[in-house]
Amino acid sequence: MDITEVRITLRNEEKLKAFASITFDDCFVVRGLKVINGSQGYFVSMPSRKRKDGSYQDVAHPINNDMRKRIEDKVLDAFENELNKAGAAVTVAKDPVSVEEEDFDMEDEAAKAQH
């Protein structure tokens, strides 16, 4: 399965830096990925929705670490390219950090972006 397209929409918030959509094999799109600026650098958060208890649950996510790394590498490369186009010279570290390792307080940004 190939990632054939990545679209980035930059955000200028403290932790949320971009939304991303990825296309697999030119036939399946996943929207709502987020590029987060965490304490150990940028990482990709999978699409999620807020549960009634206030916690978040991933809607779509890779099953294994190889696919997670492929997705993160492609999204972070596209994010860095988009930053460069916008004139922001920032280098993105490619050491993935899982969402569980990060302590960030995000509102339901994915829901806001879809409306």
C-alpha positions as CSV (number, residue, x, y, z in Angstrom):
1,M,0.0,0.0,0.0
2,D,1.5,3.3,-1.1
3,I,0.8,6.8,0.2
4,T,0.2,8.6,-3.1
5,E,-0.7,12.0,-1.8
6,V,-0.4,14.1,1.3
7,R,-2.2,17.5,1.7
8,I,-1.2,19.8,4.5
9,T,-3.2,22.8,5.9
10,L,-0.9,24.9,8.2
11,R,-2.2,26.2,11.5
12,N,-0.4,28.8,13.7
13,E,-1.4,27.5,17.2
14,E,0.9,26.8,20.1
15,K,0.8,23.0,19.7
16,L,-1.3,22.3,16.6
17,K,0.8,23.1,13.6
18,A,-1.1,21.5,10.7
19,F,-3.9,19.2,9.6
20,A,-3.1,16.5,7.1
21,S,-5.0,14.3,4.7
22,I,-3.3,11.2,3.2
23,T,-4.4,9.2,0.1
24,F,-3.5,5.5,-0.2
25,D,-3.1,4.0,-3.7
26,D,-4.9,6.9,-5.3
27,C,-8.2,5.5,-4.0
28,F,-8.6,5.9,-0.2
29,V,-8.3,9.1,1.8
30,V,-7.9,9.6,5.5
31,R,-8.5,13.1,6.8
32,G,-8.0,14.7,10.2
33,L,-4.4,13.7,11.0
34,K,-2.7,16.5,13.0
35,V,0.9,17.7,13.2
36,I,1.6,18.5,16.8
37,N,4.6,20.4,18.3
38,G,5.3,18.3,21.3
39,S,8.0,18.5,24.0
40,Q,10.3,16.2,21.9
41,G,9.6,17.7,18.5
42,Y,6.9,17.3,15.9
43,F,4.8,14.2,15.7
44,V,1.7,13.1,13.8
45,S,-1.6,12.4,15.7
46,M,-4.1,10.1,14.0
47,P,-7.7,11.2,13.4
48,S,-9.7,11.0,16.6
49,R,-13.0,11.9,18.1
50,K,-14.0,12.9,21.6
51,R,-15.8,10.4,23.8
52,K,-18.5,11.3,26.2
53,D,-16.0,10.9,29.1
54,G,-13.8,13.5,27.6
55,S,-11.1,11.1,26.4
56,Y,-10.1,10.8,22.7
57,Q,-10.3,7.6,20.6
58,D,-8.5,7.2,17.3
59,V,-10.9,6.8,14.3
60,A,-8.2,5.4,12.0
61,H,-4.7,4.3,12.8
62,P,-1.9,2.0,11.5
63,I,-1.8,-1.5,12.9
64,N,2.0,-1.8,13.0
65,N,5.1,0.4,13.6
66,D,6.4,0.1,10.1
67,M,3.2,1.7,8.6
68,R,3.1,4.3,11.4
69,K,6.7,5.3,10.5
70,R,5.9,5.5,6.8
71,I,2.8,7.7,7.5
72,E,4.7,10.0,9.9
73,D,7.7,10.3,7.6
74,K,5.5,11.2,4.6
75,V,3.3,13.7,6.6
76,L,6.3,15.4,8.3
77,D,8.1,15.7,4.9
78,A,5.1,17.3,3.4
79,F,4.7,19.5,6.5
80,E,8.3,20.7,6.2
81,N,7.9,21.4,2.5
82,E,4.7,23.4,3.2
83,L,6.6,25.4,5.9
84,N,9.4,26.1,3.4
85,K,6.9,27.4,0.8
86,A,5.4,29.6,3.5
87,G,8.9,31.0,4.2
88,A,9.3,29.4,7.6
89,A,12.7,27.8,7.7
90,V,12.2,25.0,10.3
91,T,13.7,21.6,10.2
92,V,11.3,18.8,11.4
93,A,12.9,16.1,13.5
94,K,12.0,12.6,12.3
95,D,11.9,10.8,15.6
96,P,8.3,9.8,16.1
97,V,6.7,10.3,19.5
98,S,3.5,8.5,20.3
99,V,0.5,10.4,21.4
100,E,0.6,8.5,24.7
101,E,4.0,10.0,25.5
102,E,2.9,13.5,24.9
103,D,1.1,15.6,27.5
104,F,-1.0,18.1,25.4
105,D,-4.4,19.5,25.9
106,M,-6.1,19.7,22.5
107,E,-9.7,20.8,22.0
108,D,-11.7,18.9,19.5
109,E,-9.8,20.6,16.6
110,A,-10.7,17.9,14.1
111,A,-14.4,18.6,14.6
112,K,-13.9,22.3,14.1
113,A,-11.9,21.8,10.9
114,Q,-14.6,19.6,9.4
115,H,-17.4,22.2,9.9
